[in-house]
Amino acid sequence: MDNQRRKFLKLAGAAALAGIGAPTLVRLSSSSALAAEHGASAEPHGKTIDPGPQGIRLGMIIDMRKFTEQPMLLDRAVTACNEAHNIPLIDSAKSEIKWIWKTPFENAFPEQSSYHMAKNVKDSEFLVLCNHCDEPPCVRACPTQATFKLKTNGIVAMDYHRCIGCRFCMAACPYGARSFNWEDPRPYIKKYNKDFATRMRGVVEKCTFCAERLALGLEPACVEACQGTGAMVFGDLNDGQSEIRQLLDQEFAIQRNPSLGTKPSVFYIV
Amino acid sequence: MYNKGTIIPGLIIFVLFVTFPIWFNGLKAGTPPKPELPPGGEKKCVESVEYMRVNHMQLLNKWRDNVLRDDNREIITVDGKNYRKGLQMACMQCHSNKEKFCDNCHTYAAVTPYCWDCHLSPKEAASKEETQ
């Protein structure tokens, strides 16, 4: 009896030691290999830039200098979107549906200091919309895969058929780019675009970079509304020859809340 | 068998009651629906009539996934006419009367697809086109 207990305790002790010691051993034995690998590809600190996803990656530049010159462009862009997508105009902060909308600088860029702001920035409103992030938190939150990132062009798309209206994505989106249909939107739609559906009560909706227009070779409705002014530029961020890249190469552009790591595809020239 | 006198008449009454809809309608299923053919006179659909009759819902689901999920919005050409995949953009272009085409069978078969919660029938879309 005693002998057996003694044996058991010995075994248990050895097993515990092995369990505790194993990770250290593994780390010791593999650290040399790791170090060699790391040393070969190590770059000076702070110089590593994430290349981002490859392939077509659609993005947008909003040039606020142009909008400050012609503020009526803001409304024109918002109206164009509303009409193209059968968006209801509900006069209530809770129920309103927004795909692209106007907001002051301090709401659009809460990470930036708004202390002693330039006058043109303080007085003008910014156009904000879904950022079509590279790392979209809404997609991670969606339990039904009703929202997802299109592999072909990087658009964060919605499948309203699948949306169960749980609003996790709204909680996850740091930009407030998603709206929930608290009621049937149809009575609030002034004019139907017969090529587009409406939404029903109980689904979340947001900007889709006008995927349906892109398929026809058209630019997004908001960009088209600002045509000729250069206030909004749309294109492939991975194509070195595209207009949007040429502009990004020349100008200093900012993204909304970059520290969140969502990697937005919408850039602002202030 | 115990209680033969009550069980057998009971069973007969039960069967008669359950089959009431069948014998009440004279063993007929009513006049079958006749969905309206395209008023524009189009003769050819994207698939054969037999296929569409049985599988139109699967085709619509396939189109939905193609368009929304796979970003595959290729144009479908039938008899020289181009159609974009979609209920509003393809089907309703020819079958322009939802009430006489879709609803005709759906009402008969007592199915209520929720397409029209979001999608606009041509009539509905036209109702708010002029008003601005």
Interface residues (C-beta under 8 A of the other chain):
Chain A: N86 F148 L150 T152 N153 I155 A157 M158 D159 Y160 H161 I189 K190 K191 Y192 K194 D195 F196 A197 T198 R199 M200 A211 E212 A215
Chain B: R64 L68 R69 D71 R73 R84 Q88 M89 Y114 D117 C118 H119 L120 P122 E124 A125 A126 S127 K128 E129 T131 Q132
